[in-house]
């Protein structure tokens, strides 16, 4: 197979907002999207410029200079130097420091339809990102494939998995950059794994060398830029942030109700229960099993009376069965994928022989979305998209299967996202002003606009628990904030110790879902003996106490794209210790809570605390940062630390998010030397009224120099469910004054310790 190189520049031309450079072999197009984002697209034959991921348009500002040997495109924050002979693309900061450069030998080239870009590899360069991938936080020395796959019982090195996020962040010499390769074909990333540490490379089986380069000088800003480009999540329904109980399967309505009743009997908080595939009639989508679920509305009404929301699974496969509504409609309107001959593709999954909807067509997405009335009418508000890689028994759907104008190899990686889109848009319309909850197994960049994700069929052992947390953190870099794992492991049986430990980590997992496979032991909190149940209950209660902080953190994700669960590489990028395999699983939950996952067989743990002072949440003990500390880690006390200066709103225990509570917002402030602030956010948690200004937002500030805690004026027209503040001050320091809307309330005249000083101050919150 002949390798074709990009070659030398033959012409340079600007048309409107794009710079076009032609060589003998191909054409390069360059756009400026913002001062920190430049797009490069190199193709032998540019086709229609479409993207499933990108929602922004390029800027009209493209300034360049053209000399004999180079072209320079400059923004206020980023420079792209384009060498003409051969054509190479090199990125620099505005002051000339190198960020990333083409390998001068190879640059971009083709072997058949496969297109690859080779880039220089710097001595200290690290790489983070790519979403749901196994391996270490630092991807250096690893290679990966993106090809959405039903990865049943995947292990610690399996690749590829269910989701494709071809976006990474590079770090070297104190600098940062990001790169998003927007190509939906099967793609490849090699971070110096097999090139003698001389270069990194990425490419795809076909399509364009189409990438967006991000030049912001912090990981935080790069994530904000990437999610500006590809979209940010809507506010999730508050109930989806509570505890979720799932199993393949609860076999009948009676069993579902029994599980729900037991949560209330045991006074273990919970909000969500799931129905897996066995609620359906012979696994046919949009049906109910008339024998085991004879009265769906009656069941759901009883669940709602207990303050439970129901989530039901949906797969893309439509059973080939005349008389079945969705089959008949799909047949009549040619809604299904076909072979080039027009013959409809058939693959076998749970219902047997199935057709697959063409979600790349708007009319099919509308039809699919409208079909959810079979679920929404009885009261379902959550929709779980599974098997949408797409999965068929035997895995590989033939490559000549067509979805509209696309063949399978071009769109396999984005099929799950388009199914999630159809589900989201359809259920949003059916639910009126209510927010749907959508969960998908397969995804592509931009899925955050439509859906939550989880990490698929994990297994019940400690290393999988730790891997799951790394995946959650990595998905956060790729713009996904509402993320979960199957707490306890989907396959296999966890030990009681692992179940307890994993549940304690679930408190700080963005989506807190317990799920298990058929044939495994029951996993509900009361299945582990009274002593373990008490620990599990205590930890679930802690999740509910933290919901004011968690919901405010989701507002931050909605506004900025910064995830709730954050690898330490986001906030402490240049601290080399955080990339050590011993500490790479640690993460921040929101702005201020540091969590150190611990294996279930270990009862002490070495924890690395980054720069600053930290308090252990359970004991109040203070630690100095930039150090490794060895701490106790019994099963009833996961190592969790609070950053000095932190402001964390909490509430008293409730049994579900539908419960009003006692009206007391517990405002926790941990004393620190540096000023800090926190944006508190609240809305009704259910509707889209927040988009019309019906929300409650205020900034809470802590100023240690003045000894003040200040609550700003309220923004928005929503009335808070809290009418009292319980101010809890942690640590030693001089905090004398609480200011609320400019009014002053004196707290103390001394600088004594405020540990456990539970001051109840009645104010109009």
N, C-alpha and C positions, 0 to 999 in steps of 0.2 A: 504494500500500500504506500503510495507516494505521500510524502509530507509537503504541504504547501505553506510557505511563509507569507507573512503579510506584505513584505516588500517595501519599496521606497515610495515616498510621496511623489505623485505626478501632478496633482492640482489641489488647491485650497480655495474654498468658496464659502461665504456666509449667506444663508438664506433665512430671512426673518430672525428667529432666535436660535438657530442651529448652525454649527460650523461643520462643514462637510469636507473630508479629506479623502482623496481617492488614490489608490495604488493600482498596480496592474491586477492584483488578485482580489481586492475587496474595497470596501468603502467604510470609513469611520465617521460616525456622527457624534458630536459633543454638544451637550446642553448644560447650562447652569440652572440649578433649581433653587439655590439659596447661597448665601456667602460661604456655607460649609458643605454644600452638596453639589457634586459635578457628576453627570452621567456620561458614560462612554458606551457606544454601541457599534460593534464591528461586525460586518456581514458581507458575504459574497453577493447576496441579493436581499436587500431590505424589503420585508413584506409589511403588511399592515402593522402599525405601531400600537399594539394592545398589551395590557398587563392585567393580570388578575389581582395583583398585589397593590400596585401603586394607584393612589387616588388624587395626587397633586399634579399640577401642570408646571412645566418649566418656566423660569423667569424670562422676561424679555431682555434682561441685562446680560449680554455676553460681550466682554471686551477682550480683545486679543491683539498681539503684535506678531508680525510675520517677518522673519529674517531668513537668510540664506540656508541656515541649517536647523532652525527650530521655530516653533510656534509657542507663544506663551499666553495662556488664559489666566487671568487674575481676578480674584474677588478681594474683598477687604480682609479675608481670613484664610484664603487658600490659593495655591498656585498649581497649575498643571503645565508642565513643560513637555512639549511634544517634539521629540527628535524626528527629523524628517527622513533620514537615510541611515539605517532602516527605521520604519515608523514605530516609535516606542512612546509609552505614556508614563510619566514620572510626576509624582505628587509631592508638594512641599508646603510647609507652613508659609504664612505671608512673609515672614522674615527669613525664609530660605532654608529652613531645616528639613531634611529629607524625611518623608513619611512612608512612602512606598514607591518602588520603581519596577518597571518591567525588567526581567532578566535581559541584558543587552544582546545575548546570543540568540534567544528563542522568541521572546515577546509573545505574540499571539500567532498560532498556526493551526493548520487543519490536517487531519488524516481521514480522508473520506469526508463524511459529514461531521465527524467529531471535531469540536473546536476547543482549544485549550489556551489558557494564558499562564505564562511562567513569570514568576516575580522573584526579585532578589530576597534573600533570607538574611536577616541581620543577626549578629552573634548572640545578642541577648533577647531576641524577639520571642514573645509569647503570643498565643492566640486563645481567645475565649469565644464561646457562642455555638452556632449551628443548631441550637434548640435541643430536641430530644435525641441525644447521642450518648452512648456508653463511653467509658474512659474517664480520664482525669479532667479537672477544671481547665488546666493548661493543655490545649490540643497539640502543642509542639511535639513532633515525632510521631503523630498519628495520621491516619488517612481514613476517609469516610465516603460512603456512597449514599446519595439521596434517591430512593426508589420506594415509595410508600408500600409497606409490606405488613401483612398479618403475621406478626412475629410471635407466634405462640411459644410460650415457655422460653423466651429469650434469656440469654445468660449475660454475664458481666462484660462480654466482648462482642456481643451480637451486633451486626450491622448489615443492611439497613434495618430501621424500625418503621414505625407507623407514620411518621410526620417528616415534612421537609421544610426547613427554614435555612435557606442558603445565605445566611448573614453571619458575619463574624467581626470581631474587633481584634486588631493587631496592636501590640504594645512593645515599644523598644526605645531605649535611650531617653526615658522619661516622657515619651510622646505617645499619642493615641491616634488611631484612625479606624474607620469601619468600612466594610465592603459588602454590598448586597448584590449577588449574582442572580438577576431576575430572568431565569430560564427554567421552564417547567419540565424539560426533558430530564431523563436520568442524568444526574450530575455527580461530580467527583471533586473532593477536596483533599489535598495532600500537603500537610504542614511540615515539610522537611523530613517525611518519614522514610523516603527511599531515594534521596538524591544527595547523599553524603553531606547533608546540611548545607548545600549550596543554593537551594532555591525551594520555594513553595509553588504550588500550582493548583488551578481549579479549571474545570471545563465541563462539557456536556456532550452527549451523544449526537446532538443535532441542535439546530437553532442558532441564535446569534450570541456573540460574546458581548452580552449586554449587562453592564454593571453600574451601580451607583457607588461613588466614593464619598465617604464622610470624613471631613477633616477637623471636626471639633476637638478641642484639647481636654476632654474628660469623657469617661465612659458614660456618665450621666447624660451629658449633652448629646453624645452620639445616639443613645437610645431615644432621647427626645426627638432628634432629627429623623431617625429611622421610623418612629411611630407617627411623626407628622407626615412622612411620605406614604406610609402604608396604612395609616388609620389607628385609632385608639378605641378601646372598649367603651360601651355604654355603661352607665351605672347598673350593676347587677341587682336582681331582686334580693332584698336583705335576707330572705329566708334561705337562699342558696348558700349563704355564708355560715349557717348553722351546721349542726351535726347531721350527716346523711347516712342512712342505713340501707344497704343494698345486698342482694344475693342473686346468684343464678341457681335457682329461682325460688321466690316465694310462690308456691304452687296453686294457691287459691285465694279468693277474697277473704275467706275466714282466717287464713294464715297471716295475710297482710294486716288485718285488723287486730289479730292477736298480738303481733309484734308491736304495733303502735300502742295498744292498750298496756302492754308490759312496760314500755318506756314511761308512760304516765304513772303507772302503779309504782315503779321503782324510783320515780322522780329523777330520772336521768334526762337532761335536756336533749331535745332532738327536734328537727324541723322537716326532714325529708325522708320519704321511703320510696323505694324503686320497685317497678315491675320489670323483670327481664323477660326473655322471649316466650316464656310459658304462659303469659297472660293472653296470648293470641290464639286464634282458631287455626291450628296446624301451621303456626308461624307465619301466617299471612299478615302483612303489614296493614294497619288501620282496621283490624278486626279484634274482637274479644272472644275468648273461649266461653261459649254459652253455658257449659257445665260447671266450670270452676270459677268463672267470673260472670255470673248470670245477670248481675245488676251493677254495672260499673258506676253509675251515678249514685246509687245508694251507698256503695262502698266509699266513694270519694266524699260524699256528704258526711259520712261518719268520721272519715279521716279529718276533714275540715273542722268538724266539731271538736276534735282533739288537737286542733292546731297543727295538722300535718299537711304537707303538700306532696302530691304524687308526681313522680317522674317515670315515664314509660319509654322503653327502648324502641327504636325503629331502624331497620336495615334497608339498604337500597334495593335488594332483590325482590322483584314482583313475581309471585308464583304464576307459572303458566297453567291457567285453569279457567276455561270459559265459564262465565257466570260470576266470577269474582270481579267486583266492581272496578278495582284499579287495573286489573288485567284488561278488561273489556275496554275501558276508556283509553288506556295506553295503546292498545291495538288499533282502535278506531282512529286515533289521532297521530299515529306513528311517533310516539313519545320515547321509544326505546332505542338503545344502541343497536347498530346493524353491522353486518359485513359489507364490503364494497358492492356486493351484488344486490343489496337492499334486504337480504334475508336477516331477520332479527337474531342477534346473538343470544344464545342460551348458555348459562353457566349454573352449576348446582351449588346451592347453599342451604340454609336451614329448612326452607319450605320445599326443597327439591329443585326441579328445573325452574329457572327464573330468567326473566328479562331485567335489564338494568336501565333506569331512566337516564335520559340525556340532559343532565343538569346544566349544560352549557347553553341551553336554549331558554329564553325568558318564558315562553309559553309553558314549557315543561316545569320550570321552577314554580310558576303560578299554580299549575295543576297540582303539583306535589304539595305546595303549601296549603291549598284549599282542602286537600284530603285530610288534613289534621283535624277537621271538624269532628271526625269519629272519636277523637281523643279529647278535644277541648270542650265539646258539648257536655259530656258528663263531668268535666271539671279538671282535667289534666292541665298543668301549667309548666311542666318541665319535660324536655324532649331530648332523648339520649340517642345520638347517631352512632351506630356501630357498624363494623364490617365494611367500611366505606373507603378502603384503600384504592380501589374496590377489591374485596376479597371474594374469591370463589374457590371451592375445593380444588386443590391442585395449584392454587396461587396465581399462576401466570395467565391472565386473560390474553388471548391471541393479539398480537400487535396490529393486525389489520382490522380489528374492531373499530368502528367509527362512532364518534359522538359529534353529530353535525359535520362541520368541516375538519374536525380534528381526528387524528388516529390515536390509539391508546398510548403509544410511547410519548407523545407530546403532552398528554394531559393526565396521565395516571397520578402524578404528584399533586394535582390540584382538584381531583374529583371529589375528595372528601370535603374540601373547603366549599366547593360549589353546592354540595348537598347540604352542608351546614347553613350556607347562605339561603338556600331555598326553604329550609326548615325555619330559620329565624324570620325571614321576611313573611312567610305564610302564617306562622303562629302569632307574630306580632300583629298582623292584620286581624286575625280571628279573635285575639284577646282584647282588642280595642285599646284602651289606655293602660292595660297591664303589661308589665315587662315579662316576656317569656324567659325561661332558663333553657339554654341549649348547650349540650355537651357533645363533643365529637372526638372520635379516636384518630382519624386521619386529618391532616391539616397541611397548609402551605402558608407562607408569609402573607399576612393580612387577615388571617382567620380571627384575630382578636376583635375584629369589627362585628362578628356574628356569634361567637361561641366560646365556651370554655373548652379545655382539653384535659385529658388525663393520659397517663403514660402506658396504658395498655396492660397486657397480661403479665404482671410481675409474679414473683414467687416468694414463698414464706421462709426466707432466711435473711440473716442480718446484713449480709453484703448487698442484697437487693434493696433493703431499706435505705442504706447509705447511698447506693446508686440512684435510687428514686429521688433523693433530696438533691443530688447534683443535677439530675435531669430537670427538676422543678426550677432550680436556680438558673440553669442554662436557657430554659424556655423563657424565663423572665427577661434575659438579655434580648431575646428575639421578639419582644413585644407582648408576650402572653402573660397576663397577670392572674387570671382565674384558672388555676391549675391544680390537679390532684393526682394522687396515686391511690392504688387499692390498699388501704390501711390493713395490715396483717398479711398481705400477699394474696394474689388471686388464686394461684395454684399451690397445692401442698397445705400442710397443717402447721401453723406457727405454734411454738411452745407458749405456755401462758406468759412467760417472761417476755418473749418477743412481742406478743400481742399488747401487753401493757406498755412496753417501751415504745412501740410503733404508734400506739394511740396517743401517748404523751407528745410525740413529734407531730402527730396530726393536728394538735391544738394550733401549731404554727405553720401548718400547710394551708395554702390559700383556699383550696376546696377540701373539706374535711369529710372524706367518704370512706366508710368501711364496706368492703366488697369481697366476695369469695366465690369460687367456682363450685359447680355441682359436684357432689361426692366428697367435699371437704367438710370438716367439722363446722358446726354453727358458730358464728362469730359475734353474735350480739353481746353487749357488755356484761350481761348477767350469766354468760356461759363459762366463766372462768373462775368460779368460786367466789365466795363473799368477800374475801380479803382483796382479791384482784379487782372485783367489781367496784369496790370502794375507791380504789386508785383510779380506775377508768372513769368513774363518775366524777371524781374530784377534778380530773383533767378536762373532761367535757364541760364541766361548770366553769373552769377557767377560760375556755374558749368563749363562752357566753358573757363572762365578765368583761372580756376584752373587745366585744363587738363594737362599742363606740370608737375605739382606736382603729379597729380593722376596717370599719365602714369608711372612716375618714381617710384611711390609707388607700382604699379603692377609689375614692374621689380624686386622690392624687394621681392614681393610674389613669383614670378617665381624663384628667386634665393634661397630663404630661407624658404618659406612657411608661413612667418609672414603675417597675413591678412591686408587688407587695412583698414577695420573697426574693431577696437579693443576695447573690454571691458577694462575698466581701470584696471581690475585684471591682465592684461598682464604686464603692465608697473609699476603698483603701488600695487603689490600683497599683501604686508604686511600692507597696509593702511586699517584699519578696516572700516573706514567711507564709502569707495566706495561700500561696500556690503549692506549698509543701503538702504531700499526700496525707500527712497526719492531720492537717487542719483544713483541707480543701472542702470538706462538707459543711463547715460552719457557714452561717448566713445571718443576715439581718432580716427581721420580720418587721416591715415598716421602717420608719426612720431610726428607731431607738432600741429595739430588742434584739440582742444577739443570742442565737441558739446554737448549741453544740450537740449534734446528734451523737448518741452513744450506743454501742452494741448492747444487746440484751444480756450478754454474759459478763459484761464489765461493770464494776460498781465504783470505780474511780476513773477520772479522765483527765488527760492533759488538754487544756484549752488555751488557745492563743487569743489574747485580748489585744486588739490594735491600739493605736495611739489614743490617749485620753484616759479618764478614770471610768471605772465600771462598778456597778453594784450587782451582787447576786440577788435575783428577784426573790428567792425563797427565804433568804436569811438577812438581807440588808448589808452583808459584808462588803466592804469597799476594796477594790483592787486597782492597782496602777497598771496602765496599759503598756504596750510594746513589750509584753512579757508573756511567757508560758506559765500558767498556773495549774497545779494539780488539785482537783477538787473532787469531793465526794459526789457520786452519781448513783444513788440508790434508785430502785425502780419507781419509787414514788416522788422523785425529785430530779427531773432532767435538768442539766446545767443550762440555765437561762440567765442572761445578764442584761442590765439596763445601763444605757449610756448616761454618764453624768450630765446634768442639764436637761434630761428628757422630761417631756410633758406627755403623760399618757392618761387619757380619759377612760374610765371603766364604769361598770354598772353593777348593781347587785344581781344575784342569781335569778334568772328567769327560766322557765321550762321550754319556751319557744320564742321566736322573734315576734310572734303575734301578741305575746303577753305585754301589757302596758308597763308593768314594773311599778316600783315604788316612787318614781319621779326624782330619784337622787342620782346625780352624776358625780361619780367619785373622780376628782381631779388630782392625779398623782404627779408630784414634781420631785425629781431627784436632784439634790443640790449639786451644782458644778461651778467651775470657775468661769465658764464662757456663757454668754447670752445665747438664748435659744428661743425658738417659736414653733408653734404647731397650729396647723389649720384644722379646726374642728368643723365637721360637716355632718349634716343630718337632713333627711327628707322623709317622705312617707314609706320609702323602701319598696314600693309596689308599682307605682304608676310613672308615667312620663311627665307629670306635672313639674318636676324639677327643671325640665327644659323651658318652662314658662316662668321661671323665677320663684317657684314655690319650693324653696329650700331654706335651710338655716345654716349660715356659715359665719364663723368669727375666728379671728386669730388670737391665740393664747400665747403670751410672751413671758419669758422669764429673764430678768436682768439682775444678776448677782451683785453687780457694782452698786446698784441703788437699793437692792433688797426688795425688788418689786415683782409681783406677778400681775400681768395686765390682761384683761379680756376686752378686746376691741368691740366696737359697735357691731350689731348684727347686720348681716347682709342677707336679703331674701325675705319672702313673706310667709314662710312656714313657721308654725308654732311648735317649739321643741316639746318633746314628751317629758323633758326634765324641768322641774321648777325649783329644784334645790341643788346646791353644790356642797359636796363633802370634800373639803380640801385636805389632802394627805401629803405631808411634807416628809421627804426621806433624806437622811444625811445631815451633816452639820453645816450651818451657814446662817447668815444674817438675812432672814426673810421677814420683813416687817409689815408689808403693805400689799393689799389686794386692791387693784383698781378695776372696776367694772363700769364700762361706759363713762369713764371719767370720775365716777364716785369712788371715794377712798374708804377702805375698811382696814383699820389697824389690826394686825395679827399678834404682834409680840413686841416687847421692848428690849429683848435680849437676843443673844446669838447662840443660844443653847441648841442642843440637838433637837430636831423635830421628828425623830423616829417615832412612829406609832402615835403621833399627835393628831388624832382624828378630829379635826375641827369641822363642825357642821354649821355652815353659814347659809342662812336663808336669803337668797337673792332672786331677782327675776332673771333667770338664765335665758 
